[in-house]
Amino acid sequence: MDLIERALEFEQRKMRSLSRSDRVLISREAKSLILDLNQIYKREKDQRIMDIMKRLTAIKRKVEKRLKGKL
């Protein structure tokens, strides 16, 4: 369950005063974690994994919204 530990660590990171390239890296890492967790979720159907994926998705959306700017 090293992947779950990585996901929980990712959630705890400080997300303040990030450069544009930092935001891109965070978005990509979040996407990778979500996809990997999804593969585990398909096998195990553990609700805790789904909750982690939802929280990571919220972080990813927030970062991407900031990347795109106001429309």
C-alpha positions as CSV (number, residue, x, y, z in Angstrom):
1,M,0.0,0.0,0.0
2,D,2.9,2.3,-0.7
3,L,0.7,4.1,-3.3
4,I,-1.9,5.1,-0.6
5,E,0.9,6.4,1.6
6,R,2.2,8.5,-1.4
7,A,-1.3,9.8,-2.0
8,L,-1.8,10.8,1.7
9,E,1.6,12.5,1.7
10,F,0.7,14.4,-1.5
11,E,-2.5,15.7,0.2
12,Q,-0.5,17.1,3.1
13,R,1.9,19.2,1.0
14,K,1.8,22.9,1.2
15,M,0.2,24.4,-1.9
16,R,1.0,28.0,-1.4
17,S,3.0,30.4,-3.6
18,L,3.7,27.9,-6.3
19,S,5.2,28.7,-9.7
20,R,3.4,27.8,-12.9
21,S,5.7,24.9,-13.5
22,D,5.1,23.7,-9.9
23,R,1.4,23.7,-10.6
24,V,1.8,21.7,-13.8
25,L,3.9,19.1,-11.9
26,I,1.4,18.9,-9.1
27,S,-1.5,18.4,-11.6
28,R,0.4,15.6,-13.4
29,E,1.4,13.9,-10.2
30,A,-2.2,14.1,-9.0
31,K,-3.5,12.6,-12.2
32,S,-1.0,9.8,-12.0
33,L,-1.9,9.0,-8.4
34,I,-5.6,9.0,-9.2
35,L,-5.2,6.6,-12.1
36,D,-3.0,4.3,-10.1
37,L,-5.4,4.3,-7.2
38,N,-8.3,3.6,-9.6
39,Q,-6.6,0.4,-10.7
40,I,-6.5,-0.7,-7.1
41,Y,-10.0,0.4,-6.5
42,K,-11.3,-1.7,-9.4
43,R,-10.0,-4.8,-7.7
44,E,-10.7,-4.2,-4.1
45,K,-13.8,-1.9,-4.1
46,D,-12.5,-0.2,-0.9
47,Q,-14.4,3.0,0.0
48,R,-11.4,4.5,1.6
49,I,-9.5,4.4,-1.7
50,M,-12.5,6.1,-3.4
51,D,-12.4,8.9,-0.8
52,I,-8.7,9.5,-1.3
53,M,-9.3,9.7,-5.1
54,K,-12.1,12.2,-4.5
55,R,-9.8,14.4,-2.4
56,L,-7.0,14.2,-4.9
57,T,-9.4,15.1,-7.7
58,A,-10.5,18.2,-5.7
59,I,-6.9,19.3,-5.3
60,K,-6.2,18.7,-9.0
61,R,-9.2,20.7,-10.1
62,K,-8.2,23.6,-7.8
63,V,-4.7,23.6,-9.2
64,E,-5.8,23.4,-12.8
65,K,-8.4,26.1,-12.3
66,R,-5.6,28.4,-11.0
67,L,-3.4,27.4,-14.0
68,K,-6.1,28.3,-16.5
69,G,-6.9,31.6,-14.9
70,K,-10.1,33.5,-14.9
71,L,-12.1,33.0,-18.1
